[in-house]
Amino acid sequence: MSRLHAELRLILRSRLGVVSLALLALLAALAVWSGIAQVARQEATIARVAAEQQRDFAAVAATHGKPDGDAGYAAYYSFLLTHDAPPPLAFAAIGQRDIQPFVLRVRALGLQQQLYDAEAVNAELALPGVFDWAFVLVYLAPLIVIALTHDLVTGEREGGRLRLLLSMPGRGLWRRRVGLRYALVLAAVALPFVVGAALTAAPVGPAAAMLLVAALYLAFWFGVALLVGSLVRASATAAASLIGCWILLTLVLPTLANAVIARAIPTAKGIDLTLAQREIVHHGWDVPKAETFERFFARHPEWRGREGFEGRFHWKWYFAMHQVGDEAVAGDVAAYRASLIARERWSARAGYLLPGVAAQGVLHRIADTDQFGQFAYQDSIAAFHRELRQFFYPYLFADRPFTRADFDWMPAYVPRAPSGSIPIAPLLALLAAAGLLLGIGGRRIAQISGASRA
């Protein structure tokens, strides 16, 4: 214990070491605070929209809730709220919640033009990303590791102490030096996260999994630093080499991998689906109504025989036309989602070679803020929209009046269940990478030690 205390004193005497650790802890704390603040803003937005939704719904019910009210007007003007509340660990890994909609009001008209009409994102605002705990861990923590370890071996060589240190029996000294620095860096990153998890009442299991990701990712970078430090002779060379590794592994290669995946798996835009659905709906005004009904009855045969009406317009034809538009682009919607899923899968495979990509992907999956979390929200909207249509169809096709009391029976949106999970394969890849580099670096030091004794 006295040796460990002595090593700690050496670290605390180093101005670079103290400043680096303090800076990392400060950045992690700021990231956690920023994440909690962003989650609070999203929750406030949901609450504000919910209050406005109640007032708007009450106004629609007062206007169209008459004894002989028309269900078509009620369905057309009734926008109902859906929302995706921030998961407990969203503060640590915001993921796509800063660019994807988490509040959407829908009505019984065509779903696709409502679902993807809210997808438009300002690319310039989305480009910088978000400053959260995951960002600090993946991009900034390795720089602190480099600052603390770049001269761990080379500094002793330049100071003329390496031969003396290597002459000591065993490798306990180097394990102690590396292990202490590793523990201090992990603590600087983990303590703010633990405080944030406690404040947000995050579940213990997923939070522990995030800490495991941090531990493995930092171990990987300590392995890189140990290996590079054992291969070069000058501290400046070690620092430059480690910075080069950081640039390559966290910036260059992930960007290239993303570009290759995007080029290999082209995907349309959600707004294209909206335009395609609208075009089909607009074309429906120019085709015989019997043709529209026939396409509608192909999937809704229970309403066959109730399509007749007098005049040129009826709400049941209008809503049937919108549903036909949705069903016409169903294949395009499936292809669009399949392409996004394929990109996510290949990004996860890239993480087997790029630990930064793996760590970030795992954190977002655990936090339920990745693309699959957004898919789960969209699926809950689709289920609610289907329930809403099925509620109105008996009124529309049976020409039943829609009274004020019927507004109270309209379905309410049920938020989606959490879909976060702990991916095992990327965690194993991080463990393998960290163990491999730490093992190679340790053997290199052992070889240097053996050469020194010889």
N, C-alpha and C positions, 0 to 999 in steps of 0.2 A: 504494500500500500504506500510505503514511503517513496518507492521508485516512481509510482504513478503520480504521487503528489509533486515530486521533483520535476517530472515531465510537464505537469500542468503549470508549474511556476515558470518553466522555460517558455511555454506558449503565451502565458499572460505577460511576460516581459517583452514579447515581440509586439511592437506597435502594429505591424501589419496583421498579425494574427488576431489581436483584440479588435481592431477596427473592422476586419473582415467578418468576424463572427457577429459583432454588434450590428453591422450593416445588414447581414443576412437575416438576423432576428427582426430587425426593424422592417425590412422589406416584406418578410413573411407576415408580420403583424399588420402592416398596411394592406397587404393583399387580402387577408382574412377580413379586416374591417371593411375594405371596399366591396368584397363579395357579400358580406352580410347587409351592407347598405343597398347594394343592387337588388338583392332578394327582397328587402323591405320595400323598395320602390315598386317591384313587380307585384308584390302583395297589395300595396296601396292602389296600384292601377286596377287590379282585379276588383278590389272593394269599391273603388270609385265607379267603374263601369257597371258593376252589379247594382249600385244605387240608381244610376241613370237608367239602367235596364228596367228596373221596377217602375219608375215614373213613366217611361215610354210605354211599357206594357199596360199600365193602368189607363193611360190616355187612349190606347187602341181599343181596350175593352170597353171604355166608356163610349167611344164613337161607334163601334161596330157591334156591340153586344145588345142587340135589340131583339124583341120577341120573334121577329121574322128575319133575323140577320142572315146574311149570306156568308157561308163558310169560306168562299173564295176570297172575300175581302179580309176576313180574319187571318187566313193563311198567308195572304200576300203581305199584309202590313205587320204581322207579328214576327219580330226578330227576337230570337231567344238566345240567351247567353251560354257560351261554353268557355271554359277556362282550364288552364293547366297550371296549377299552383306549383311553386318552386319546391323541388324535393329537399329534404333536410340537409343534404350535403352539397346542394347547388352552390353555396357560398364558396366552396373550395375549388370547384371546377364548373364554371358557368357553362362551358361547352357551347351549344348552339342557341341557348336561350337568349343571347343578346342580339341575335339576328333573325330568329324564327318567331312567328306570332305565338303568344301564349294566351291570348284572349280573342275570341271570334264569335260574332253574333250571326246566327244562321236562321233561315226560314225554310219553308217547305218547297221552295223552288229548287232548280238544279243545284246539286251540291258542288260540282267541280268548279263552277265559276265563282262560288263563294270561298271554297277551300284554298284555291291557289291564287285568287285575286289579292290575298293579303300576303303573298310570298315576296313581293318586290322588296329588295333591300338596296340601300345606298352602298355601292361597292367600295367607295372611298372610306365610308365610316366603318365598314366591316373589315377592311384590310388590316388595321393595326391589331385586331384581336382585342382581348379583354385582359386586364391586369387582375389575375386571381392567384390563389395559392398554387394551383397547378403550373401556372406560368413561372412563378418564382422557383419552384422545384425543378422544372425541366430546363429552363434557360439560364437562370441566374445562379442557382446553387452550385453547378459545376464550376463556375468562375471562382467561387469562394474556395472550393476544393483545390483548384489550381493554385490559388494564392497561398494556401496553407501547406501544400505538399510539393510544389515545384522544386524546392531546394532541400527537401528532406534528406536526400542522399548526396546530391551535388554540393549542397552547402557545406556538409561535413567534409567532403573531399577538398573543396576550396579552402576551408579553414584548417586543413591539416589534421582533422580529428577522425577521418574515416577509418584509417588503418587501426587506430586504437579501438574504435567502436566495433569493428569487424572482428577484432581479436577476442572479444568477449564470447564466452561459450553460448551456444544455442542462438536462436533467433528471437528470444523473448523481448529484447530491446526494441526491435523493429516492429514486432507485433504490438507492443505497448504504445509506441509512438504513433503508429498508424491507427490503432484502435481508439486511442484517446481523441485524436483529431476527428476521426469518424463519428464518435459519440457526441462531440461538441457540435459538429455541423448538423447532425441529425436532430439534436436537441433544439438548435436554433430554428430549424424548419418545423419541427413537430410541435413544440410547445404552443405557438400561436394557433396552430390547427386544433390542438386539443381544447384550448379555450373556446375557439369558435364552435367546435362540435358540441361542447357543453352548453353554450349559450343558445344554440339552435335545437337542442335536444335531439341530436342526430343518433341514429341507432348505433350500438357499440360495434356490432359485427362489421358492417360496411366501413365505419370509421377506422377500425383496426386494419382492415384490408388496405385502405389508403395509406396508412402509416407503413404497412409492409411494402407497398409500392415505393414509397419514399426511401425506405431502408435499402431495398435492392438496387434502386437507381443510383443512390449515392455510393453504395458499395462498388458498383460498376465504375464510377468515375474515380474512386480511390484506387481501384485496380489499374485503370489507365495511367493515373499519375505515378503509381508505384512502378509500373512497367517502364514508362518513359524515363523516369528518374534513374532507373538502374541501367539504362542503355546509353545515356549521354553523360558527358563529363562536366559541363558547365551549367550553372543555374539559369543563365539567360537563354541558353539553347533549350533547356527543359521547359522553361516558361513559354517560349515561342512555339515549341512543338506541341505543348498541351493546348495552347490557344488555337493552333491549327487544327487539332483534333476536335476541339469544341465547335469551331466554325464548320468543319466538315460534317460532324455527326448531328449537330442540332439545326444547322441552317442550310447548307448546300445539298447534302444527300436527301433530306426530307423534302426539300423543294423540288429536286429532280424526280424523286419517286412520285410526288403528287402530280407533276406534269406528265410523267409517263403514264400513270394510271388514268388521268383525265383524257389523254390522247387515245389510249387503248380502249377505254370504255366511254364513248361519247354518250351524252345524255341531253335530253331536251330540257326546257325550262317549264316550271309549273304554269307560268302565264300562258304558254303555248296551249296547254290543255284547256285553260279558261277560254281562250279565243276559239279553239276548235269546237267546244261545247256551245258557245254563243252562236257560232256560224250555223251549226245544225239547228238550233232553236229558231234562229231567224229564218232559215230555209223552211222551217215548218209552217210558216205563214203562207207559203206559196204552194204547198202540196195539199191534196185532198185530206180532209179531216179523217176520213175513214182509213186512209193509209197510216196516219199517226196513231190512231186507236189500235189498228191491227198490230203495229210494232209494240205498242204498250201492252196489249193483251198477251203477247208472247211470253211475258214474264209475270203478268198479273191476270191470269185467266179468270179469277174469281169475279172480276168486274165486267166480264163480257156480257153483252145484252143490255147494259145500262148506259151505253154511249149516246143514245139518242137525245137530242135537244132541239129546241126551236131557235131560230135566229142564226146569226153569223158567229156569235161568241158565247162560250160557256167556260166557266172556271175549270171544270173537269178536263176539258180538252186542253186548256192552257197548261195545267199542271202535268197532264200526261205528256205533252210536248216537251216540257222541261226534263221529265224523267227519261224520255226517249233519247234526249240529247246526252244525258249522263251515261246511259247504257251504251250509246254509240261510241263514246270515247273510253269505255272501260278497258279495252285492250291497250290503248295508249297509256292509260294511267298505270296499268300493271307493268308495262314495259318501262315506264319512267321510274317506278319504284324499284323494279328489278335492277336497273342500271345503277341507282344510288346504293342499293344493297351490295352489288358487286364491287363498287368502289370502296365501300366500307370494309368488305372482306379482304380486298387486296391491300388496303391500308394496314389492316391488322397483320397481314402476312409480311408486309414491309417492316413491321415492328419486330419481327423475329431477328432482323439484321440491324435495326436502328433502335436502340434502347429508348431514346427520347420519344420516338413515335409510339412505341409500346407503352411507355409510362403514361403518356398523355391520353392515349386511347383507353387504357384500363381505368384511369381516374374518371374520365367522362362516362364510361359504362357503369362504374360503381355509383356515380352520382346521378345516373339516369338523365343526363343532359346531352346525350349524343343524338345522332340521327335516328337511332332506334327508339329513343324516348319520344322524339317528334312523331315518328310513325305511330306509336301507341296513342298519342294524343289525337292524331288524324283518324285513327280507327275508332276511337270513342266518339268523335264528331260524326263519323259516318253511321255508327250504330244509333246515335241520337236522331240524326236526320231521317233514318229509315223509320224509327218509331214515330217521328213527327208526321211523316207522310201517311203512315198507316192509320194514324189518328184522324187525319182529315179526309181520307178517301171515302169512308162511309157517309160523311156529310155531303161530299161533292157529288158522288155517283148516285146517291139515293135522294138527292135534293132535300136533305133534312135542314131545317133552320138551325142557325148557330146563335144561341142566346148568350146573355151575360154569364149565366151559370156554366156554360160550356167552356168558357175561358179558364175556369178554375180546374177543369179536368185535363187541360193540355199537359203533355209530358214535360218533365223537368230533366235537365241534363245531370247525369251522374258522372263525377270526375273519374278519370281512369285510375286503375290500380297501379301502384309503383311497379316499374319494370326493370329496375336496376339489378345488376348481377355482378358476379366476380369472375372474370375470365381467367381460367386456369392456365391455358397455353401461353399467353404473353407473360404471366408471372413466372412460369418455368423458364421461358426464354431469358428473362431478366436475371433469374437466379443462375442460370448456366453461364451467361456472359460475365456476371460479376465473379462467380467462382473461378472461371477460367482465367480471367485477367489477374485476379488476386493470387491464384496459384502460380501463374507464370512469373509474375513480379516477385513473389516470395522465393521461387527457385533461383531467379536471377541474383537476388541478394545473397542467397546461400552460395551460389557459385563465386560471387565476388569475395565472400568471406573465406571460402576455401582457397581461392587463389592468393588471398592476402596471407593466410597462415602458411601456405607453401613457400 
